[in-house]
């Protein structure tokens, strides 16, 4: 049977509702938290948000899909988020209440004899680019966390159809299993090409429920692998110049600002320099997070024969601004 939608807030009567933090309070705690504290904080903010997520292309899932190890990391982290959301909201919470918060909407749930089928529509306007494979590893993990926690039986989830592979909707299949899922990985070349294609095919729309994106990125900004992720984003930026000749810096900066949740983006030309500034919000002013769009711009500059430098500054309110300077190529 399809999942019934509720008009009331998805809050279990057995779970005490915490007071909602202001963005200023969230910023203060974010800058002082460990990754585990931050995960808990962002889950809480996700629950308290009144808006559904409006999803752009899932760059975080493209990164997770690069290698089998990253894929398992993304899936496993999604599992922990799905479990946390289910425990906080209550096990009777409908699945679509969870998926609405991570950008998958109009979810339908079909329990069969030996498996469960879930279909969902991506919460984004416009047609996503067809990159030839499904990408929703993190969301598959969230569904697994929800089903395993609410039923008491461990469920493995895989995406069988995806809007990024030409399908009209995403379809996930869940089945009982005590084994960890295995992932092959798409490879670095395919991943950087897909990220470059995604960032140039269409403009992004501002996120409504912005907290879930930072939450989905938490494993990727861990200090143990963040340097490798930055290198991958530079490579993706380099490929933008290869696949989309004539891409303008301000257009790319606007897409990056919208996708990564920058408060505003500006561009100023001074002689041989073009200075692009991205100012971030309190909830996403994490240097390892905002370094990723800066890395894309740095790679893009290299692909067009320009040199560049990047500076991070702290504003009076504790938020960050990234200034990327692109120097005109010499003739």
Residue frames relative to the residue before (quaternion, step in Angstrom):
aa qw qx qy qz dx dy dz
X 1.0000 0.0000 0.0000 0.0000 0.00 0.00 0.00
X 0.5306 -0.6200 0.4560 0.3552 3.61 -1.03 0.68
X 0.5439 -0.6093 0.4626 0.3449 3.52 -1.19 0.56
X 0.3938 -0.7186 0.5228 0.2350 3.55 -0.81 0.98
X 0.3213 -0.7419 0.5546 0.1971 3.56 -1.01 0.81
X 0.2289 -0.7695 0.5821 0.1287 3.52 -1.03 0.78
X 0.4019 -0.7122 0.5203 0.2460 3.55 -1.06 0.69
X 0.6438 0.5109 -0.3325 0.4626 3.56 1.13 -0.50
X 0.6544 -0.5050 0.3801 0.4150 3.53 -1.28 0.30
X 0.4421 -0.6939 0.5056 0.2594 3.53 -1.06 0.81
X 0.3308 0.7332 -0.5203 0.2869 3.57 0.21 1.25
X 0.3544 -0.7434 0.5273 0.2090 3.57 -0.59 1.10
X 0.5141 -0.6564 0.4565 0.3106 3.57 -0.98 0.81
X 0.6596 0.5198 -0.3142 0.4426 3.57 1.20 -0.44
X 0.6713 0.4632 -0.2919 0.4996 3.56 1.29 -0.18
X 0.3767 -0.7253 0.5285 0.2298 3.56 -0.74 1.00
X 0.3639 -0.7400 0.5290 0.2006 3.54 -0.89 0.97
X 0.3085 -0.7593 0.5439 0.1803 3.55 -0.74 1.06
X 0.5486 -0.5928 0.4516 0.3791 3.61 -1.10 0.52
X 0.4863 -0.6819 0.4644 0.2880 3.56 -0.98 0.84
X 0.3808 -0.7193 0.5346 0.2277 3.57 -0.92 0.95
X 0.4567 -0.6284 0.5414 0.3214 3.54 -1.18 0.53
X 0.6449 -0.5169 0.3732 0.4214 3.58 -1.22 0.32
X 0.6161 0.5471 -0.3518 0.4442 3.59 1.07 -0.69
X 0.6590 0.4875 -0.3056 0.4845 3.59 0.97 -0.84
X 0.6312 0.5329 -0.3301 0.4568 3.58 1.02 -0.81
X 0.6386 0.5284 -0.3232 0.4566 3.56 0.99 -0.85
X 0.6570 0.5220 -0.3167 0.4422 3.54 0.89 -0.96
X 0.6996 0.4502 -0.2778 0.4803 3.58 0.88 -0.90
X 0.6001 0.5789 -0.3581 0.4202 3.58 1.06 -0.78
X 0.7140 0.4650 -0.2699 0.4484 3.57 0.84 -0.95
X 0.7212 0.4154 -0.2459 0.4969 3.60 1.20 -0.34
X 0.5994 0.6349 -0.3312 0.3577 3.59 1.28 -0.25
X 0.4462 -0.5827 0.5860 0.3435 3.48 -1.36 0.25
X 0.6787 -0.4766 0.3389 0.4442 3.60 -1.23 0.19
X 0.6323 0.5293 -0.3429 0.4500 3.60 1.07 -0.65
X 0.6387 0.5048 -0.3242 0.4818 3.59 0.99 -0.79
X 0.6611 0.5147 -0.3055 0.4525 3.56 0.96 -0.90
X 0.6091 0.5396 -0.3500 0.4641 3.59 1.02 -0.74
X 0.6704 0.4950 -0.2955 0.4671 3.58 0.88 -0.93
X 0.6476 0.5265 -0.3114 0.4544 3.57 0.99 -0.87
X 0.6974 0.4728 -0.2791 0.4606 3.58 0.86 -0.96
X 0.5983 0.5365 -0.3593 0.4746 3.61 1.09 -0.63
X 0.6505 0.5144 -0.3101 0.4648 3.57 0.96 -0.86
X 0.6639 0.4955 -0.2996 0.4731 3.58 0.96 -0.89
X 0.6149 0.5484 -0.3298 0.4609 3.56 1.10 -0.75
X 0.6611 0.5086 -0.2938 0.4670 3.57 0.97 -0.88
X 0.7260 0.4592 -0.2425 0.4509 3.57 0.91 -0.94
X 0.5298 0.6292 -0.4145 0.3893 3.58 1.21 -0.34
X 0.3688 -0.7499 0.5138 0.1938 3.56 -0.98 0.89
X 0.6949 0.4888 -0.2645 0.4564 3.58 1.24 -0.22
X 0.4916 -0.6145 0.5257 0.3230 3.52 -1.23 0.55
X 0.5096 -0.6216 0.4855 0.3439 3.57 -1.21 0.39
X 0.2013 -0.7230 0.6464 0.1377 3.53 -1.12 0.79
X 0.2025 -0.8470 0.4873 0.0643 3.53 -0.31 1.28
X 0.2363 -0.6992 0.6502 0.1802 3.54 -1.13 0.72
X 0.7317 -0.3254 0.2792 0.5299 3.58 -1.19 -0.36
X 0.4199 -0.7474 0.4666 0.2177 3.55 -0.85 1.02
X 0.1734 -0.8145 0.5466 0.0884 3.58 0.20 1.26
X 0.6240 0.5520 -0.3553 0.4239 3.59 0.99 -0.77
X 0.6686 0.4871 -0.3064 0.4710 3.60 1.01 -0.74
X 0.5949 0.5436 -0.3644 0.4667 3.59 1.11 -0.59
X 0.6482 0.5031 -0.3133 0.4780 3.58 1.03 -0.81
X 0.6479 0.5191 -0.3246 0.4533 3.58 0.90 -0.90
X 0.6939 0.5000 -0.2773 0.4378 3.58 1.05 -0.72
X 0.4501 0.7231 -0.4425 0.2806 3.61 1.24 -0.13
X 0.8033 0.0365 0.0089 0.5944 3.58 0.93 -0.88
X 0.6498 -0.5193 0.3799 0.4047 3.56 -1.25 0.36
X 0.6488 0.5317 -0.3164 0.4431 3.58 1.02 -0.78
X 0.6632 0.4821 -0.2977 0.4891 3.58 0.98 -0.86
X 0.6236 0.5481 -0.3390 0.4425 3.59 1.03 -0.79
X 0.6617 0.4905 -0.3033 0.4791 3.57 0.94 -0.88
X 0.6211 0.5413 -0.3353 0.4569 3.58 1.09 -0.72
X 0.6778 0.4936 -0.2916 0.4603 3.59 0.88 -0.94
X 0.6542 0.5057 -0.2996 0.4759 3.56 0.98 -0.90
X 0.6800 0.5005 -0.2903 0.4503 3.58 0.89 -0.95
X 0.6578 0.4887 -0.3198 0.4755 3.56 1.00 -0.76
X 0.6094 0.5402 -0.3451 0.4666 3.58 1.06 -0.73
X 0.6087 0.5529 -0.3406 0.4558 3.58 1.06 -0.79
X 0.6854 0.4820 -0.2995 0.4564 3.61 0.84 -0.93
X 0.6345 0.5123 -0.3275 0.4771 3.61 1.10 -0.69
X 0.6528 0.5111 -0.3136 0.4630 3.60 0.93 -0.88
X 0.6433 0.5143 -0.3105 0.4746 3.57 1.02 -0.79
X 0.6664 0.5056 -0.3015 0.4576 3.59 0.92 -0.93
X 0.6566 0.5064 -0.3127 0.4632 3.59 0.93 -0.87
X 0.6622 0.5111 -0.3061 0.4545 3.59 0.96 -0.86
X 0.6666 0.4979 -0.3022 0.4652 3.59 0.95 -0.85
X 0.6934 0.4765 -0.2821 0.4609 3.58 0.97 -0.83
X 0.7357 0.4093 -0.2309 0.4878 3.58 0.98 -0.85
X 0.5430 -0.6033 0.4052 0.4208 3.58 1.21 -0.50
X 0.5572 -0.6646 0.3922 0.3066 3.61 -0.94 0.88
X 0.6512 0.5126 -0.3265 0.4545 3.60 1.19 -0.34
X 0.4179 0.7086 -0.4663 0.3252 3.58 1.29 0.04
X 0.4642 -0.6794 0.4805 0.3033 3.66 -0.81 0.91
X 0.6043 -0.5868 0.4022 0.3588 3.55 -1.10 0.71
X 0.6590 0.5221 -0.3447 0.4175 3.61 0.92 -0.78
X 0.5574 0.5812 -0.3966 0.4407 3.61 1.22 -0.31
X 0.6474 0.4874 -0.3015 0.5024 3.57 1.18 -0.63
X 0.7169 0.4775 -0.2667 0.4323 3.57 0.77 -1.05
X 0.5734 0.5864 -0.3818 0.4260 3.60 1.10 -0.59
X 0.6777 0.5089 -0.2884 0.4457 3.56 1.09 -0.71
X 0.7502 0.3399 -0.2154 0.5247 3.61 1.20 -0.28
X 0.7055 -0.5432 0.2538 0.3778 3.57 1.11 0.70
X 0.6284 0.4731 -0.3609 0.5010 3.62 1.21 0.30
X 0.0766 -0.8534 0.5149 -0.0267 3.57 -0.46 1.23
X 0.8074 0.2736 -0.2203 0.4741 3.56 -1.40 0.21
X 0.1806 0.8267 -0.5111 0.1503 3.55 0.95 0.90
X 0.1164 -0.7628 0.6337 0.0552 3.55 -1.10 0.82
X 0.2184 -0.7946 0.5649 0.0416 3.53 -0.98 1.01
X 0.0346 -0.8176 0.5737 -0.0330 3.58 -0.60 1.17
X 0.1491 -0.7957 0.5803 0.0883 3.65 -0.27 1.17
X 0.0978 -0.7879 0.6075 0.0252 3.58 -0.73 1.11
X 0.7644 -0.3992 0.2364 0.4478 3.58 -1.29 0.05
X 0.8389 0.1237 -0.0308 0.5292 3.60 0.76 -1.01
X 0.7778 0.1948 -0.1402 0.5809 3.58 1.25 0.20
X 0.3219 -0.7066 0.5934 0.2121 3.53 -1.38 0.14
X 0.1841 -0.7671 0.6066 0.0986 3.57 -0.98 0.89
X 0.0520 -0.7777 0.6264 0.0128 3.59 -0.93 0.93
X 0.0757 -0.7726 0.6281 0.0522 3.57 -0.84 0.95
X 0.0094 0.8073 -0.5876 0.0534 3.55 -1.07 0.74
X 0.3505 -0.7173 0.5650 0.2083 3.53 -1.18 0.66
X 0.4748 -0.6678 0.4940 0.2908 3.54 -0.98 0.86
X 0.3779 -0.7541 0.4976 0.2023 3.57 -0.86 0.98
X 0.5168 0.6087 -0.4560 0.3930 3.59 0.56 1.11
X 0.4145 -0.6851 0.5303 0.2785 3.56 -1.11 0.61
X 0.7228 0.3842 -0.3023 0.4885 3.57 -1.11 0.60
X 0.5247 -0.6315 0.4691 0.3253 3.56 -1.28 0.28
X 0.4083 -0.7088 0.5124 0.2617 3.61 -0.71 1.01
X 0.5496 -0.6093 0.4391 0.3658 3.63 -1.06 0.59
X 0.4035 -0.6895 0.5442 0.2562 3.56 -1.08 0.71
X 0.0573 -0.8274 0.5586 -0.0037 3.58 -0.35 1.23
X 0.6201 -0.6323 0.3116 0.3443 3.57 1.26 0.29
X 0.7982 0.1388 -0.1193 0.5739 3.60 1.18 0.07
X 0.5673 -0.5812 0.4591 0.3601 3.53 -1.29 0.36
X 0.2103 -0.8309 0.5086 0.0821 3.58 -1.00 0.71
X 0.6010 0.6475 -0.3524 0.3088 3.61 1.14 -0.43
X 0.0004 -0.8291 0.5550 -0.0675 3.55 0.49 1.28
X 0.6614 0.5111 -0.3000 0.4598 3.56 0.91 -0.95
X 0.6784 0.4871 -0.2888 0.4681 3.58 0.92 -0.92
X 0.5985 0.5438 -0.3542 0.4698 3.59 1.10 -0.69
X 0.6472 0.5169 -0.3053 0.4698 3.56 1.04 -0.80
X 0.6250 0.5324 -0.3332 0.4636 3.58 1.02 -0.81
X 0.6549 0.5028 -0.3096 0.4717 3.59 0.94 -0.90
X 0.6385 0.5221 -0.3225 0.4646 3.58 0.98 -0.84
X 0.6534 0.5153 -0.3103 0.4597 3.59 0.95 -0.86
X 0.6488 0.5160 -0.3091 0.4661 3.56 1.02 -0.85
X 0.7141 0.4620 -0.2709 0.4509 3.58 0.73 -1.08
X 0.6641 0.5123 -0.3085 0.4487 3.59 0.93 -0.88
X 0.6878 0.4785 -0.2785 0.4695 3.58 1.01 -0.81
X 0.7220 0.4561 -0.2591 0.4512 3.57 0.90 -0.89
X 0.7432 0.3832 -0.2244 0.5004 3.61 1.14 -0.57
X 0.4036 -0.7156 0.4750 0.3153 3.58 1.15 -0.52
X 0.6503 0.4422 -0.3105 0.5340 3.60 1.31 0.19
X 0.4281 -0.7098 0.4850 0.2787 3.60 -0.74 1.01
X 0.0947 -0.8053 0.5853 -0.0018 3.56 -0.80 1.11
X 0.2459 -0.7325 0.6157 0.1545 3.55 -0.92 0.94
X 0.1364 -0.8003 0.5824 0.0414 3.58 -0.97 0.88
X 0.0018 -0.7797 0.6261 -0.0049 3.57 -1.00 0.85
X 0.4147 -0.6945 0.5292 0.2561 3.56 -1.14 0.64
X 0.2191 -0.8153 0.5301 0.0795 3.58 -0.59 1.18
X 0.7701 0.0808 -0.0619 0.6297 3.59 1.17 -0.59
X 0.0467 -0.8131 0.5800 -0.0131 3.58 -1.05 0.72
X 0.5326 -0.6263 0.4636 0.3305 3.58 -1.09 0.70
X 0.6484 0.4902 -0.3237 0.4843 3.60 1.22 -0.34
X 0.6862 0.3802 -0.2907 0.5478 3.56 1.32 0.32
X 0.7057 -0.5041 0.2389 0.4368 3.53 1.19 0.69
X 0.5286 0.6322 -0.4214 0.3787 3.64 1.21 -0.05
X 0.5427 -0.6242 0.4538 0.3316 3.57 -1.23 0.44
X 0.7856 0.0456 -0.0244 0.6165 3.57 1.22 -0.46
X 0.5035 -0.6267 0.4929 0.3328 3.55 -1.27 0.29
X 0.0883 -0.7890 0.6063 0.0459 3.57 -1.02 0.79
X 0.1233 -0.7890 0.6012 0.0288 3.54 -0.82 1.10
X 0.1733 -0.7689 0.6078 0.0968 3.56 -1.10 0.75
X 0.1004 -0.7981 0.5938 0.0172 3.56 -0.83 1.06
X 0.0632 0.7902 -0.6070 0.0553 3.56 -0.99 0.84
X 0.5797 -0.5965 0.4156 0.3681 3.61 -1.10 0.65
X 0.1964 0.7703 -0.5887 0.1468 3.58 -0.96 0.86
X 0.3121 -0.7444 0.5596 0.1878 3.56 -1.05 0.74
X 0.6137 0.5530 -0.3381 0.4509 3.60 1.32 -0.09
X 0.5101 -0.6155 0.4994 0.3341 3.54 -1.20 0.56
X 0.4929 -0.6474 0.4748 0.3354 3.61 -1.01 0.69
X 0.2985 -0.7398 0.5746 0.1828 3.56 -1.23 0.50
X 0.1063 -0.7918 0.6009 0.0270 3.56 -1.04 0.84
X 0.3991 -0.7371 0.4975 0.2233 3.56 -0.95 0.89
X 0.3612 -0.7180 0.5174 0.2937 3.59 0.92 -0.83
X 0.4116 -0.7454 0.4830 0.2043 3.58 -1.05 0.82
X 0.5260 -0.6344 0.4168 0.3836 3.61 1.23 -0.27
X 0.6049 -0.5957 0.3960 0.3499 3.56 -1.15 0.64
X 0.6557 0.5238 -0.3274 0.4342 3.62 0.89 -0.87
X 0.6773 0.4771 -0.2927 0.4775 3.57 0.88 -0.92
X 0.6487 0.5315 -0.3162 0.4435 3.57 1.01 -0.80
X 0.6907 0.4652 -0.2951 0.4684 3.60 0.80 -0.93
X 0.6115 0.5339 -0.3479 0.4691 3.59 1.07 -0.67
X 0.6721 0.5024 -0.3001 0.4537 3.59 0.90 -0.92
X 0.6432 0.5064 -0.3275 0.4718 3.61 0.97 -0.79
X 0.6547 0.5128 -0.3108 0.4602 3.58 0.92 -0.90
X 0.6527 0.5093 -0.3072 0.4693 3.57 0.95 -0.88
X 0.6644 0.5217 -0.3041 0.4404 3.56 0.91 -0.93
X 0.7178 0.4674 -0.2546 0.4489 3.59 0.95 -0.86
X 0.7409 0.3934 -0.2293 0.4937 3.59 1.23 -0.21
X 0.5629 0.6467 -0.3832 0.3435 3.60 1.19 -0.34
X 0.8078 -0.0702 0.0865 0.5788 3.60 0.96 -0.77
X 0.5663 -0.5877 0.4468 0.3664 3.53 -1.24 0.34
X 0.4121 -0.6932 0.5354 0.2509 3.51 -1.12 0.68
X 0.3324 -0.7096 0.5819 0.2174 3.53 -1.25 0.49
X 0.6052 -0.5749 0.4066 0.3712 3.53 -1.10 0.73
X 0.4862 -0.6540 0.4946 0.3021 3.54 -1.01 0.80
X 0.3460 -0.6927 0.5816 0.2494 3.56 -1.13 0.60
X 0.7724 0.1965 -0.1018 0.5954 3.55 0.67 -1.13
X 0.1398 -0.8874 0.4356 0.0567 3.53 0.32 1.32
X 0.5878 0.6427 -0.3707 0.3226 3.59 1.09 -0.57
X 0.6223 0.5859 -0.3634 0.3707 3.58 1.01 -0.71
X 0.6154 0.5659 -0.3691 0.4060 3.61 1.05 -0.65
X 0.6551 0.4826 -0.3168 0.4874 3.59 0.93 -0.86
X 0.6181 0.5495 -0.3381 0.4492 3.57 1.02 -0.81
X 0.6793 0.5024 -0.2945 0.4466 3.60 0.87 -0.94
X 0.6937 0.4858 -0.2681 0.4592 3.58 1.16 -0.59
X 0.4206 0.7623 -0.4485 0.2021 3.62 1.15 -0.37
X 0.6818 0.4662 -0.3329 0.4550 3.68 0.77 -0.78
X 0.6661 0.5304 -0.3008 0.4295 3.59 1.10 -0.68
X 0.7039 0.4150 -0.2807 0.5035 3.60 1.18 -0.34
X 0.3447 0.7172 -0.5111 0.3249 3.54 1.27 0.39
X 0.5610 -0.6601 0.3866 0.3165 3.58 -0.85 0.99
X 0.6192 0.5790 -0.3513 0.3974 3.60 1.13 -0.53
X 0.8034 0.2150 -0.1295 0.5400 3.61 1.11 -0.51
X 0.4348 0.7384 -0.4488 0.2535 3.62 1.22 -0.22
X 0.6218 0.5520 -0.3513 0.4305 3.61 1.02 -0.72
X 0.6583 0.4953 -0.3061 0.4770 3.58 1.03 -0.80
X 0.6330 0.5253 -0.3336 0.4605 3.59 1.05 -0.74
X 0.6274 0.5301 -0.3371 0.4601 3.60 1.01 -0.77
X 0.6353 0.5205 -0.3290 0.4661 3.60 0.99 -0.80
X 0.6419 0.5210 -0.3212 0.4619 3.57 0.99 -0.81
X 0.6659 0.4983 -0.3030 0.4652 3.61 0.99 -0.83
X 0.5995 0.5336 -0.3579 0.4773 3.62 1.10 -0.62
X 0.6452 0.5177 -0.3120 0.4673 3.58 0.97 -0.87
X 0.6346 0.5204 -0.3262 0.4691 3.59 1.02 -0.80
X 0.6442 0.5195 -0.3166 0.4636 3.59 1.00 -0.81
X 0.6232 0.5385 -0.3317 0.4600 3.59 1.05 -0.76
X 0.6879 0.4954 -0.2861 0.4466 3.57 0.98 -0.82
X 0.5171 0.6279 -0.4251 0.3971 3.59 1.20 -0.37
X 0.6673 0.5010 -0.2999 0.4623 3.57 0.97 -0.86
X 0.6453 0.5328 -0.3139 0.4485 3.57 1.16 -0.59
X 0.7885 0.3559 -0.1798 0.4683 3.59 0.83 -0.97
X 0.7819 0.2242 -0.1185 0.5694 3.61 1.18 -0.40
X 0.1169 -0.8202 0.5583 0.0426 3.56 0.27 1.25
X 0.7785 0.3225 -0.2426 0.4807 3.56 -0.93 0.88
X 0.3763 0.7129 -0.5048 0.3088 3.61 1.22 0.17
X 0.3081 -0.7677 0.5375 0.1636 3.57 -0.81 1.01
X 0.5829 -0.6146 0.4016 0.3482 3.59 -0.99 0.78
X 0.6714 0.5073 -0.3160 0.4383 3.60 0.94 -0.84
X 0.6268 0.5303 -0.3345 0.4627 3.58 1.10 -0.69
X 0.6637 0.4863 -0.2985 0.4836 3.58 0.94 -0.90
X 0.6420 0.5273 -0.3236 0.4528 3.60 0.95 -0.84
X 0.6392 0.5259 -0.3232 0.4587 3.58 1.04 -0.79
X 0.6479 0.5075 -0.3141 0.4732 3.59 0.98 -0.83
X 0.6601 0.5070 -0.3013 0.4653 3.57 0.94 -0.89
X 0.6443 0.5312 -0.3184 0.4487 3.58 0.98 -0.88
X 0.6829 0.4799 -0.2886 0.4691 3.56 0.91 -0.90
X 0.6857 0.4913 -0.3030 0.4435 3.58 0.88 -0.89
X 0.7700 0.3576 -0.1975 0.4902 3.60 0.83 -0.94
X 0.5496 -0.6834 0.3641 0.3137 3.59 1.24 0.29
X 0.2511 0.7623 -0.5547 0.2192 3.61 1.01 0.75
X 0.5366 -0.6351 0.4554 0.3185 3.55 -1.05 0.78
X 0.7761 -0.1536 0.0993 0.6035 3.57 1.01 -0.79
X 0.2145 -0.7490 0.6143 0.1249 3.52 -1.32 0.41
X 0.0029 -0.7975 0.6031 -0.0155 3.57 -1.01 0.80
X 0.1460 -0.7780 0.6050 0.0865 3.57 -1.23 0.52
X 0.0323 -0.7960 0.6035 -0.0331 3.55 -0.91 0.97
X 0.2223 -0.7725 0.5819 0.1234 3.56 -0.95 0.93
X 0.0128 0.7822 -0.6206 0.0529 3.56 -0.88 1.05
X 0.8147 -0.1778 0.0821 0.5459 3.56 -0.12 1.30
X 0.8213 -0.1597 0.1410 0.5292 3.56 -0.67 -1.12
X 0.6498 0.5311 -0.3012 0.4528 3.59 1.30 -0.07
X 0.1130 -0.7249 0.6726 0.0967 3.52 -1.24 0.66
X 0.1197 -0.8160 0.5650 0.0252 3.57 -0.57 1.19
X 0.1051 -0.7839 0.6117 0.0181 3.55 -0.69 1.17
X 0.0828 -0.8056 0.5864 0.0178 3.57 -0.79 1.04
X 0.0901 -0.7663 0.6357 0.0239 3.54 -0.95 0.99
X 0.1157 -0.7953 0.5935 0.0433 3.57 -0.61 1.14
X 0.2560 -0.8148 0.5114 0.0949 3.54 -0.75 1.09
X 0.5553 -0.6010 0.4715 0.3290 3.52 -1.36 0.27
X 0.6914 -0.4710 0.3422 0.4279 3.55 -1.31 0.09
X 0.6967 0.5053 -0.2877 0.4201 3.59 0.92 -0.87
X 0.7863 0.3049 -0.1782 0.5070 3.62 1.10 -0.48
X 0.4266 0.6904 -0.4765 0.3382 3.60 1.20 0.40
X 0.3056 0.7000 -0.5586 0.3235 3.51 0.50 1.34
X 0.4687 -0.7391 0.3909 0.2851 3.56 -0.44 1.19
X 0.6588 0.5066 -0.3228 0.4529 3.61 0.96 -0.77
X 0.6319 0.5210 -0.3232 0.4742 3.60 1.19 -0.53
X 0.7417 0.4062 -0.2413 0.4760 3.60 0.75 -1.01
X 0.5271 0.6154 -0.4168 0.4119 3.60 1.25 -0.16
X 0.5914 0.6100 -0.3694 0.3765 3.61 1.14 -0.52
X 0.6906 0.4252 -0.3125 0.4947 3.66 0.77 -0.81
X 0.5988 0.5507 -0.3625 0.4547 3.60 1.10 -0.62
X 0.6386 0.5253 -0.3197 0.4627 3.58 1.05 -0.77
X 0.6140 0.5357 -0.3473 0.4641 3.60 1.04 -0.73
X 0.6650 0.4973 -0.2996 0.4698 3.59 0.92 -0.92
X 0.6323 0.5329 -0.3276 0.4570 3.59 1.02 -0.79
X 0.6670 0.4867 -0.2920 0.4827 3.58 0.97 -0.85
X 0.6232 0.5387 -0.3276 0.4627 3.57 1.05 -0.80
X 0.6378 0.5280 -0.3235 0.4581 3.58 0.96 -0.89
X 0.6519 0.5208 -0.3097 0.4560 3.58 0.96 -0.89
X 0.6701 0.5160 -0.3028 0.4393 3.59 0.96 -0.86
X 0.7162 0.4034 -0.2411 0.5159 3.59 1.20 -0.48
X 0.5960 -0.6273 0.3395 0.3687 3.57 1.25 0.37
X 0.5543 0.5963 -0.4039 0.4171 3.60 1.19 0.41
X 0.3707 -0.6567 0.5928 0.2827 3.51 -1.29 0.37
X 0.0889 -0.8072 0.5831 0.0220 3.58 -1.19 0.43
X 0.0490 -0.7604 0.6383 0.1096 3.51 -1.32 0.19
X 0.2633 -0.7684 0.5728 0.1100 3.54 -1.22 0.60
X 0.0330 -0.7807 0.6240 0.0081 3.56 -1.01 0.89
X 0.1976 -0.7478 0.6233 0.1150 3.56 -1.10 0.80
X 0.0333 -0.8022 0.5961 -0.0012 3.58 -0.81 0.99
X 0.3649 -0.7161 0.5541 0.2168 3.54 -1.16 0.65
X 0.3331 -0.7510 0.5408 0.1804 3.58 -0.80 1.03
X 0.7066 -0.4743 0.3189 0.4172 3.56 -1.28 0.29
X 0.7056 0.4485 -0.2667 0.4795 3.58 1.07 -0.69
X 0.6177 -0.5824 0.3353 0.4084 3.60 1.27 0.18
X 0.5462 0.5959 -0.4112 0.4212 3.60 1.24 -0.09
X 0.4337 -0.6983 0.5122 0.2489 3.56 -1.31 0.28
X 0.1291 -0.7308 0.6608 0.1123 3.51 -1.32 0.51
X 0.2137 -0.7519 0.6118 0.1210 3.54 -0.99 0.91
X 0.0991 -0.7752 0.6220 0.0481 3.57 -0.89 0.96
X 0.0722 -0.7906 0.6080 0.0024 3.57 -0.59 1.20
X 0.1365 -0.8006 0.5813 0.0491 3.57 -0.59 1.14
X 0.1275 -0.7738 0.6191 0.0410 3.55 -0.77 1.11
X 0.2222 -0.7848 0.5677 0.1114 3.58 -0.77 1.03
X 0.5277 -0.6474 0.4504 0.3155 3.56 -0.92 0.94
X 0.4693 -0.6890 0.4674 0.2942 3.57 -0.87 0.90
X 0.4459 -0.7045 0.4964 0.2418 3.51 -1.02 0.86
X 0.3735 -0.7250 0.5402 0.2075 3.56 -1.05 0.84
